[in-house]
């Protein structure tokens, strides 16, 4: 599942909370269809943070598909 994109992760988390992507966008106060474009462009930090807050997750998870700490071994070798 690591190959999924930002929109895929948003859809997954939204579905787990019985929400549509459009509902997430409304609750995050971002424009309709904005999240759909994030698989082809980089979201702004403020909008991504608002979506993460609505979904109860982190920006890191939405961007990378992993939570803080999952990549600790890689950080050691940086």
N, C-alpha and C positions, 0 to 999 in steps of 0.2 A: 503493500500500500504506500510505500514511500514515493512512488512515481506520480501520485495524485497532485493536483494543483491546489491553489488557494481556494478557488471556487468549489472544488470537490470537497475540501475539508469543511467549508462553510455549509454546504448542502448537508453533509453528514451530521454535523453538530446541530444544525437547525432541525433536521428530521427527528433527531433524538429528543428534541424539545417540542415536537409537534408544531414547528413553525416552517414557513416557506422562506426562501431567500428574500422575497419582497418584504415580508414581515420584519426580518432581521434588518434590512436596509431602512425601513421606516423607524424602527426602534432605535437604530444607531444614528438616525437623522442624516443619512446620506441619500443621494439621489437614486431614483428607481433605475435599475440596470447597471449601477456603478460596479457592484461586486462581480458581475458577469465579465467585465472587461479586465479584471485583475489576473486572469490567466495569460493575458497577452501584454499587460503593462504592469508596472510596479505601483502599488497603492501608496497614497501618502500615509505617513505614520499616524496622523490624527484620525483619519477615517478607519484605518486598520485597527487602531486601538479601540475605537468606539464599537466596532463589530466584535472584537475579542471580548469586550466588556459585556455586550449583550449575550454572547454565547457562553460566557463564563470560562474563557480560555485565555491563552497568552498570544501575543503577536507572533512570538517565535513558533508556536505550534501552527498557526495559520500560514506562516511563510514557509516553514521547513518541514512540518509534519512531525516535529519532536518537541518535547517540553524541555525546559531548563534541566540540565543534569544528564540528559541522555547522551550528550556528546562530550562528556567530561574527559574521556581518554584522548580525544582529538585535541582538546584545549591544552592538555599537558605537553603535547609535542609541538605546539605552535611556537 
